[in-house]
C-alpha cells in the first residue's frame, strides 16, 4: 500500500507544479503593518524639520513601535517621485534628504518600507534655504519661553500664522525654556510638539537652543549629563559645520547660514566638556564663538541667540542674578567686537528692546544714553520724528541691538525699576514672538503680539550710499 501511495504522489507532483505555473500572476499586496506582526506602526510625533541647508533637509518623526523609515518627496504633492529610505528598525526616525536644489519647494510624506504613509498631505512641504550669500527676502520667527501649554502660547502661535498668511517662513528659532517646567519628554510632547505640529513643525525647519528649564529633566533637578536630557534627544542639530560656520563638535551650541545671515545658537546654562560656561573667556564655547565670528566676517548680517539676557527688569533682574551679570560683564563684548548685529534672548517673560548700543556692560544705574547709544533714533522707519533706520557698515563693529522676547508662552512679571533704563521699548502685558525679515542690506524685526498687533518694530541697514543716508536721516523713506 505504501508503494502505491508513493507512486501516486510521484505522478501528481509534476501535474500540481504545472498547474501552479499556469495561474495568473497576482499583484503584490502592499502591507499596511509595521514590522511587528499584527501591530500597526502609528505616528506619535511629527513630522518636523531640522538641519535645513540649501541642498538638504532632515525629517524626523516618532512611532509607537520600531519600524523602518521612508520619506517620499517631489516637486508636487501628487508626484512624489523621489524617496530616501533607512532600513534600521527605530521608533525615532531621522531621515536626511540630500542633493536638493536651493530655494525649491518640496512636498513630502513619511512612512515605512512597506510603503505605508503615516502622514502626508498637500500641506506637507518645505523650501530649501537660498544659496549662502543670497540677498533674497527671508523670514525667521523667534519664540522664547514658549512651552507652557497656555492660552497665551496658542494665541501667539495663531497670530504668527495669521501674520504669515501665504508667505513662507524660512525657519524658526527657539530661545530656550521650550517645555515647562522640567523639560521632560512628556512635557515636550504635550506642551511643544502637540501645539505646533499642524501649522509650524511640518513646514518650517527649526533651530532651537536650550533654557534652564530644559535642563531639569532628571527628577526635576539640573541634569549633569547634557546629552541625556530630552532636549538633546528630541532635536538634530549641526555639529560639523554642515549648515555653515565652524564645526562646534557639540549640539550645545552651533552656527548656520540662511541666505546672507550668519546665526550663532548658544547655550547659556549648561557647562561644556571642561565644566566651563558661556561667560568663561577660556571656555570651549567662547573659544568656538571667537573662531566662528572670525571665519564669517564676509557675511552681511550676524545674529546670535541664547536664553539668558544681559539686560532685563522683567520677570528677572539682570543686576542681581549672577548668571545674567556674568554674561553681561564677561561675554557680550566678545560678540560686539566680532560684529554681531542683533542679539535675541528669552528667560524674562516680557518683551524689551534697546536702541543700537555698544560698550555697556554695567548695571542699570550705569546706563548713559549719550555714552552707549551709537544711534539715538527709534529706528521705527515710519516717517515719525527721529525714526531713521540704524545704519551700520559691514566692515565696522558699530553697535548691537539687544532684544528680550520671552513671552511666547510664559508671560508677565516685572522688577521694581521696570522698565530697564537701556530699553527703548518694554511690554509685560501681552505675549508675543519676533519676526525677522531680511532682504539684502535691510533687516527688519517685528514683535507680533498675541492680540494680533505689531507691538514694536525697528529697521537696520548696512552700507547705504551717502545720498541714501542723507534721505534717511531726514526721516524719509528710500524709494526703490
C-alpha positions in Angstrom: 0.0 0.0 0.0 2.8 2.4 0.8 4.4 1.8 -2.6 1.0 2.6 -4.3 0.7 5.9 -2.4 4.3 6.8 -3.2 3.7 6.1 -6.9 0.5 8.2 -7.0 2.3 11.1 -5.2 5.2 10.9 -7.7 2.7 11.1 -10.6 0.7 14.0 -9.1 3.6 16.4 -8.1 4.5 17.4 -11.7 0.8 18.0 -12.5 0.4 20.3 -9.5 3.6 22.1 -10.4 2.4 22.8 -13.9 -1.0 24.0 -12.6 0.8 26.4 -10.2 2.9 27.8 -13.0 -0.1 28.5 -15.2 -2.0 30.5 -12.5 -2.3 34.2 -13.4 0.3 36.4 -11.5 -1.2 38.2 -8.5 -0.5 41.8 -7.9 1.8 42.4 -4.9 -0.2 43.4 -1.8 1.0 46.5 0.0 1.3 45.6 3.6 -0.2 48.1 5.9 1.5 47.0 9.1 4.8 47.6 10.8 7.5 45.0 11.2 5.9 43.6 14.4 3.3 41.1 13.1 -0.2 42.3 13.8 0.8 45.7 15.2 0.2 48.9 13.1 3.0 51.5 13.4 1.3 54.7 14.4 2.6 58.2 14.4 3.2 59.7 17.8 5.2 62.8 17.0 5.9 64.9 13.9 6.9 65.1 11.2 9.2 68.0 12.0 12.1 69.6 10.1 15.7 70.0 11.2 19.2 71.0 9.9 18.0 72.8 6.8 20.6 73.9 4.2 20.3 75.0 0.6 20.7 71.4 -0.5 19.4 69.2 2.3 16.7 68.8 4.9 16.3 66.4 7.9 12.9 65.0 8.6 12.1 63.5 12.0 9.1 61.6 13.4 8.3 59.1 16.2 6.3 55.9 16.0 4.8 53.7 18.7 6.7 50.6 17.6 10.0 50.0 15.9 9.7 50.5 12.2 11.8 51.2 9.1 11.8 54.7 7.6 10.8 56.2 4.3 10.4 59.8 3.1 8.9 60.2 -0.3 9.2 63.6 -1.8 8.8 65.6 -5.0 8.1 68.9 -6.6 4.3 68.4 -6.4 2.0 66.8 -3.9 0.7 64.3 -6.4 4.1 63.3 -7.8 6.4 62.2 -5.1 8.9 60.7 -7.4 11.9 60.6 -5.1 12.5 58.8 -1.8 15.0 58.2 0.9 14.9 55.0 3.0 16.5 53.8 6.1 16.2 50.0 6.9 17.2 50.4 10.6 14.4 49.5 13.0 13.8 52.6 15.2 11.0 54.5 16.7 12.8 57.8 16.5 13.0 58.3 12.7 15.7 60.6 11.4 16.0 60.8 7.6 18.1 63.4 5.7 17.2 64.3 2.2 20.2 65.3 0.1 21.1 66.7 -3.3 18.2 69.1 -3.2 18.0 72.3 -5.1 18.3 75.7 -3.3 15.2 77.8 -2.8 13.0 75.0 -4.0 9.6 73.8 -2.7 9.4 70.1 -2.0 6.3 68.1 -0.9 6.8 65.0 1.2 5.3 62.2 3.2 6.7 60.0 6.0 6.1 56.2 6.3 7.9 52.9 6.2 9.4 50.4 3.7 6.1 48.7 3.2 5.0 51.9 1.6 2.6 52.7 4.4 2.1 56.5 4.6 1.9 57.6 8.2 1.4 61.2 7.5 1.3 63.4 4.4 -1.0 65.8 2.5 -0.8 68.9 0.4 0.2 70.9 3.4 3.4 68.8 3.9 6.0 70.8 2.2 9.2 72.8 2.8 11.5 75.2 1.0 15.2 74.6 1.0 17.3 77.6 2.1 18.5 80.1 -0.5 22.1 79.8 -1.6 24.5 81.2 1.0 25.1 84.8 0.4 21.9 85.3 -1.5 20.2 88.7 -0.9 16.6 87.5 -1.4 14.0 88.1 1.3 14.0 85.6 4.1 11.8 85.3 7.3 12.8 83.8 10.6 10.5 83.7 13.6 11.7 83.6 17.2 9.8 82.0 20.1 11.1 82.5 23.7 9.8 80.5 26.7 7.0 79.1 24.7 6.3 75.6 26.0 3.8 76.0 28.9 0.6 74.9 27.3 -1.1 78.2 28.0 -3.8 80.2 26.2 -1.1 82.8 25.6 1.1 80.2 23.8 -1.8 79.3 21.5 -2.6 82.9 20.8 0.9 83.8 19.9 1.2 80.8 17.7 -2.0 81.7 15.9 -1.1 85.3 15.4 2.3 84.3 13.9 0.4 82.0 11.5 -2.1 84.8 10.7 0.7 87.2 10.0 2.4 84.8 7.6 -0.8 84.2 5.6 0.5 82.7 2.4 4.1 84.0 3.0 6.7 81.4 3.7 8.7 81.2 6.9 12.3 80.1 6.1 13.0 78.9 9.6 12.0 79.4 13.3 14.2 79.5 16.3 13.6 78.8 20.0 15.3 80.9 22.7 15.0 78.3 25.5 12.6 77.0 28.1 10.9 75.1 25.4 9.0 72.7 27.7 7.9 73.7 31.2 8.6 73.0 33.9 11.3 70.4 33.7 12.0 69.7 30.1 10.9 66.1 30.3 10.0 64.2 27.1 6.3 64.1 28.2 6.3 67.8 28.6 7.9 68.3 25.2 5.2 66.2 23.7 2.3 67.9 25.5 3.5 71.5 25.5 5.6 71.8 22.4 5.1 69.1 19.7 1.4 68.7 20.1 0.8 72.5 19.9 2.9 73.3 16.9 2.6 70.1 14.8 0.0 71.2 12.3 0.9 74.7 11.4 4.6 75.2 12.1 6.6 72.0 12.7 5.9 70.1 9.4 6.6 73.1 7.2 9.3 75.2 8.7 12.8 74.0 9.8 13.6 74.6 13.5 16.8 75.7 15.1 16.5 75.7 18.9 18.7 76.5 21.9 18.1 75.2 25.5 17.0 77.2 28.6 17.4 76.4 32.2 14.0 74.6 32.4 15.1 72.3 29.6 17.9 71.1 31.8 15.6 70.0 34.7 14.9 66.6 33.1 16.4 64.3 35.8 13.9 64.1 38.7 13.4 67.9 38.4 17.0 68.6 39.3 19.6 70.0 36.9 20.9 67.3 34.7 24.6 66.6 34.9 24.8 64.6 31.7 23.7 67.1 29.0 23.4 64.5 26.2 20.8 62.5 28.0 18.2 65.2 28.7 15.2 65.2 26.5 16.1 68.4 24.7 19.2 66.7 23.1 17.3 63.6 22.3 14.5 65.5 20.5 16.5 67.7 18.2 19.0 67.1 15.4 21.5 70.0 15.3 24.5 70.7 13.1 27.8 70.0 14.9 30.2 69.7 12.0 29.6 73.0 10.2 27.3 71.2 7.7 24.8 74.1 7.8 27.5 76.8 7.7 30.1 78.2 10.1 32.8 76.5 12.1 32.2 73.0 13.5 31.4 73.0 17.2 31.5 69.3 17.7 28.6 69.6 20.2 24.9 70.1 19.9 25.0 72.5 22.9 26.0 75.4 20.5 26.4 75.6 16.8 26.1 78.0 13.8 24.4 78.1 10.4 23.6 80.3 7.5 20.4 81.5 5.9 21.0 83.5 2.7 23.2 86.4 3.8 22.7 85.9 7.6 25.0 84.0 9.9 23.4 82.7 13.1 25.1 81.6 16.3 22.9 79.4 18.5 24.4 79.3 22.0 23.9 77.6 25.4 23.8 80.0 28.3 23.1 77.4 31.0 24.8 74.1 30.5 28.6 73.5 31.1 30.9 72.4 28.3 33.1 69.3 28.5 35.6 71.1 30.6 32.9 72.3 33.1 33.2 75.9 31.9 30.2 78.1 30.8 29.3 80.8 28.3 30.8 83.5 30.5 34.2 81.9 30.9 36.6 83.5 28.5 38.8 80.4 28.4 35.9 78.1 28.0 35.3 75.9 25.0 32.1 77.7 23.9 33.7 81.2 24.0 36.8 80.0 22.1 34.5 78.5 19.5 32.5 81.7 19.3 35.6 83.7 18.6 36.7 81.3 15.8 33.3 81.3 14.3 32.9 85.0 14.2 36.4 85.4 12.7 35.6 82.9 10.0 32.4 84.6 9.0 33.4 88.2 8.5 32.1 88.0 4.9 28.5 87.6 6.0 26.3 90.7 5.6 24.4 90.1 8.9 25.3 88.2 12.1 22.6 87.3 14.7 23.3 85.5 18.0 20.7 84.0 20.3 20.5 82.2 23.6 18.3 82.1 26.7 19.6 84.4 29.5 19.6 88.1 28.7 22.3 90.5 29.7 19.8 93.3 30.3 16.3 92.9 31.8 14.0 94.2 34.5 11.0 91.9 33.6 10.4 88.7 35.5 14.2 88.5 36.1 16.7 91.1 37.3 19.9 91.4 35.3 21.5 93.5 38.2 21.1 90.8 40.8 21.1 87.3 39.1 24.7 86.1 38.9 24.4 84.3 35.6 23.0 87.3 33.8 25.6 89.6 35.4 28.4 87.3 34.3 27.1 87.1 30.7 26.9 90.9 30.6 30.3 91.6 32.2 32.3 88.8 30.6 30.8 87.7 27.3 28.9 90.2 25.2 31.9 92.3 24.5 33.2 89.3 22.5 30.1 89.4 20.3 30.2 93.2 19.9 33.8 93.1 18.9 33.0 90.3 16.5 30.5 92.3 14.6 27.2 90.8 15.9 24.3 93.0 14.7 21.4 91.6 16.8 21.2 89.5 20.0 17.9 87.7 20.9 17.2 86.2 24.3 14.3 84.9 26.4 14.1 83.9 30.1 12.4 87.1 31.2 8.7 86.7 30.3 8.4 90.1 28.7 9.4 92.0 25.6 12.3 94.5 25.8 14.4 96.2 23.1 17.4 98.5 23.2 18.5 101.0 20.7 21.7 100.4 18.8 24.3 100.4 21.7 27.9 99.4 22.3 30.2 99.1 25.3 27.6 99.0 28.1 28.5 96.2 30.5 27.4 97.6 33.8 24.3 97.7 36.0 21.1 99.5 35.1 22.0 102.7 37.0 25.2 102.9 35.0 23.4 103.3 31.7 24.2 106.6 30.0 22.5 107.1 26.6 25.0 109.7 25.4 27.8 107.3 26.2 26.5 104.0 25.0 24.0 104.7 22.2 25.5 104.5 18.8 22.2 106.0 17.4 19.5 107.8 19.3 17.0 107.0 16.6 13.9 104.9 17.4 14.6 103.1 14.1 10.8 102.7 13.5 11.3 103.9 10.0 7.8 105.1 9.7 8.2 108.8 8.9 7.9 109.9 12.5 10.5 112.2 14.0 13.9 110.7 14.7 12.9 107.3 13.2 15.7 106.7 10.7 16.9 103.1 10.5 20.0 102.1 12.4 22.9 102.5 9.9 25.8 100.1 10.0 28.8 99.1 8.0 29.7 95.5 7.3 33.3 96.3 7.9 32.8 98.1 11.3 31.6 96.7 14.6 29.5 99.8 15.3 26.8 98.6 17.7 24.3 95.9 18.5 20.6 95.8 19.2 19.5 93.6 22.2 16.0 92.1 22.2 14.4 90.1 25.1 11.5 88.1 23.8 10.4 85.6 26.4 6.6 85.8 26.3 5.7 83.3 23.5 4.1 81.1 26.3 5.1 82.2 29.8 4.0 85.8 30.4 4.4 88.7 32.8 6.2 90.0 35.8 8.5 93.0 36.4 11.0 94.2 38.9 10.9 97.4 40.9 12.8 99.5 38.4 10.9 98.3 35.4 11.4 99.2 32.6 15.2 98.9 32.3 17.0 102.1 31.6 18.6 100.7 28.5 15.4 99.8 26.8 13.7 101.9 24.2 10.5 99.8 24.4 9.2 97.4 27.1 6.0 95.4 27.4 4.9 92.9 30.1 1.2 92.9 29.4 0.8 90.8 26.2 2.8 87.9 24.9 4.5 87.7 21.5 7.1 86.4 19.2 9.6 88.2 17.0 9.6 88.1 13.2 12.9 88.8 11.5 12.7 89.8 7.8 16.0 90.4 5.9 16.5 91.3 2.3 19.8 92.4 1.0 21.2 95.2 3.2 18.0 95.7 5.1 16.9 94.0 8.3 13.5 94.4 10.0 12.4 93.0 13.3 8.7 93.0 14.3 7.2 91.9 17.6 4.0 90.1 16.8 1.7 90.1 19.8 -1.0 87.7 21.0 -3.7 90.3 20.2 -2.6 90.4 16.5 -0.9 93.8 16.7 2.7 94.6 16.0 3.8 96.0 19.3 7.3 97.1 18.3 9.4 97.1 15.2 12.7 98.5 14.0 14.8 98.6 10.8 18.6 98.4 10.4 20.5 98.9 7.2 24.1 98.3 6.1 26.4 100.1 3.7 23.9 102.6 2.4 25.1 105.2 -0.1 25.8 108.8 1.0 22.8 110.2 -0.8 20.6 107.5 0.7 21.9 108.2 4.2 21.0 111.9 3.8 17.5 110.9 2.8 17.1 108.5 5.7 18.4 111.0 8.3 15.6 113.3 7.3 13.1 110.6 8.4 12.2 109.9 4.8 11.9 106.5 3.2 14.1 105.3 0.3 12.3 104.7 -3.0 13.4 101.7 -4.9 
